[in-house]
Every structure is written in structure tokens, then in C-alpha cells.
Amino acid sequence: MNNVGMGGSRTSTLMTITTLCFQKGRQLTVYKIQFNFPLFRGFCSKAYSRVNTWYKENIGREYVYTLDDCLSVFNCFFAYYEAYRKQIHPNLKVDNIESIIRHMPCLGVDSNTYIEPHEYEEIIKAYFNAPLDCDFRINHFMSGDIRLLRCYEAGII
């Protein structure tokens, strides 16, 4: 059972790492978040590789998001989580990361609505501004119709 830490050791966790969320044209959004990004990137790469392999074998093409697209979504979410919750997002298992990556491009299981990676920032903002009674973790964000509703609120669809 692999847990990916934004936790980990206190020394690596408490480093402030500058991460890039999304590049829209020439505008670049920069977030400072505290977690062990090199460790997370390694586990995320492993999960991404599994998803990409599954797509090639079962759908006949590569996965629609790049690894950097996926990392950008995670970075943006974790930055908003830290700002809103005043704590580092809890650890994720590689299987959870894989599931999240697999579901990133579309809204819901039966949806053909495609989300561009750069659109996630507005969806994430809407999520953290919504009057929800929840833990505000990424697994909740990716579940059910949560993203679909936030897309409506953000004016994406």
C-alpha cells in the first residue's frame, strides 16, 4: 500500500516549493505550497503510466492529458486546499491517484463533456467557494456530480 505524502518527514514537508499551476497564453499562475512534490511526482508518474497503458491497450490511443497536465491539476487543487483548510492535504494512495487521473478529462462516468486542463482552476475555485459540508479533499471533488455542478457555477458549461 503506497501512500503519497504531502506529509512524509517534517523536514521535506515543511519546505516551501514553488509550483506552477496553469499557463494560459502568457499569464502564468504560480502557487507556493508545502508538500513533498518530488515524492508526489514519482507516485503520480507511476499512476499516470498505468492509466496511459490502459488507454493504449483498451482504447487504442494515448491518454488525453499529459503527465504535466495531471500534475498541474493536483498542484492547483492542493494549493487551494492549503489556503482554505490551512493544512496540507492528506496522503493519497497510488490507486487513488490513478483513479483521479483516469477521471480528470470528463465530467462524470457517462459524460462526454471534456474539461481542458486549464479550466480546472476555475472549477477548483468554485468548489472551495461552494457552501458545502464536506472535508474538501480531492477524492470528494472528483466524486459524483461535484465537478459538473462547479462547472455550471464557474460558467465553464
C-alpha positions in Angstrom: 0.0 0.0 0.0 1.7 3.2 -1.2 0.7 6.4 0.4 1.9 9.6 -1.3 2.7 12.2 1.2 2.2 15.7 1.2 3.0 14.5 4.7 6.2 12.5 4.9 9.0 13.7 7.1 8.7 17.1 8.7 11.9 18.4 7.0 10.8 17.6 3.5 7.2 18.6 4.2 7.9 22.0 5.5 10.0 23.1 2.6 8.1 25.6 0.5 8.1 24.6 -3.1 7.0 26.9 -5.8 4.8 25.1 -8.3 3.2 26.2 -11.5 -0.5 25.6 -11.8 -1.6 26.5 -15.3 -0.3 28.5 -18.2 -2.9 30.4 -20.1 -1.3 32.1 -23.0 1.3 34.3 -21.3 -0.4 34.5 -18.0 1.2 32.1 -15.5 -0.4 31.3 -12.2 2.2 30.5 -9.5 1.4 28.9 -6.2 3.6 28.2 -3.2 2.5 25.0 -1.5 4.1 22.9 1.2 4.4 19.2 0.4 6.9 16.8 -0.8 6.4 17.4 -4.5 9.3 15.3 -5.9 7.9 12.3 -4.0 4.4 13.0 -5.2 5.5 13.4 -8.8 7.1 10.0 -8.6 4.0 8.3 -7.4 1.9 10.4 -9.8 4.2 9.3 -12.7 3.6 5.6 -11.8 -0.2 6.1 -11.7 -0.1 8.1 -15.0 1.8 5.3 -16.6 -0.8 2.8 -15.6 -3.6 4.9 -17.0 -1.7 5.6 -20.2 -1.0 1.9 -20.7 -4.7 1.0 -20.1 -5.8 3.6 -22.7 -3.3 2.2 -25.3 -4.4 -1.4 -24.7 -8.2 -0.8 -24.4 -8.9 2.3 -26.4 -6.1 2.3 -28.9 -4.7 5.7 -28.2 -2.7 7.5 -25.6 -4.4 9.2 -22.6 -5.7 12.7 -23.4 -3.9 14.6 -20.7 -0.1 14.7 -20.3 1.6 14.0 -17.0 2.2 17.7 -16.6 -1.5 18.4 -17.2 -2.3 16.0 -14.4 0.3 17.4 -12.1 -1.0 20.9 -12.8 -4.5 19.9 -11.7 -3.1 18.3 -8.5 -0.9 21.3 -7.7 -3.8 23.7 -8.2 -6.1 21.7 -6.0 -3.5 21.2 -3.2 -2.7 25.0 -3.3 -6.4 25.9 -2.8 -6.8 23.2 -0.2 -3.9 24.6 1.8 -5.2 28.1 1.5 -8.7 27.1 2.5 -8.1 24.5 5.2 -4.8 25.9 6.5 -3.2 22.4 6.4 -1.6 20.1 3.9 -3.9 17.7 2.0 -3.9 14.2 3.5 -1.8 11.4 1.8 -3.2 9.7 -1.2 -2.7 6.0 -2.2 -1.3 5.4 -5.7 -4.6 3.7 -6.6 -6.5 6.9 -5.6 -4.1 9.0 -7.8 -4.7 6.6 -10.7 -8.5 6.8 -10.3 -8.3 10.6 -10.1 -6.1 10.8 -13.2 -8.4 8.5 -15.1 -11.5 10.7 -14.4 -9.9 14.1 -14.9 -10.8 14.8 -18.6 -14.5 14.1 -18.3 -17.4 15.1 -16.0 -18.9 12.0 -14.5 -18.9 8.4 -15.6 -21.3 8.7 -18.5 -20.3 12.1 -19.6 -18.9 13.2 -23.0 -18.2 16.7 -21.6 -14.4 17.2 -21.8 -12.6 19.5 -19.4 -9.4 21.3 -20.6 -6.7 21.1 -18.0 -6.5 24.9 -17.7 -10.3 25.0 -16.9 -9.7 23.2 -13.6 -8.5 26.4 -11.8 -12.0 28.0 -12.1 -13.7 24.7 -11.2 -11.5 24.3 -8.1 -12.2 28.0 -7.1 -15.9 27.3 -7.4 -15.5 24.2 -5.3 -13.8 25.9 -2.4 -16.3 28.8 -2.6 -19.3 26.5 -2.5 -21.3 26.2 0.7 -20.6 22.5 1.2 -20.4 20.5 4.4 -17.6 18.2 3.5 -13.9 17.5 4.0 -12.9 19.4 0.8 -10.4 16.6 -0.2 -9.6 15.8 -3.8 -11.5 12.4 -3.7 -14.7 14.3 -2.8 -14.0 16.9 -5.5 -13.7 14.1 -8.1 -16.8 12.2 -7.0 -20.3 12.2 -8.4 -21.5 15.4 -9.9 -19.3 17.7 -7.8 -17.2 18.9 -10.7 -20.3 19.2 -13.0 -22.0 21.5 -10.6 -18.9 23.6 -10.1 -18.6 23.9 -13.9 -22.0 25.4 -14.0 -21.2 27.8 -11.2 -17.9 28.8 -12.8 -19.5 29.3 -16.2 -17.5 26.6 -17.9 -20.6 24.9 -19.3 
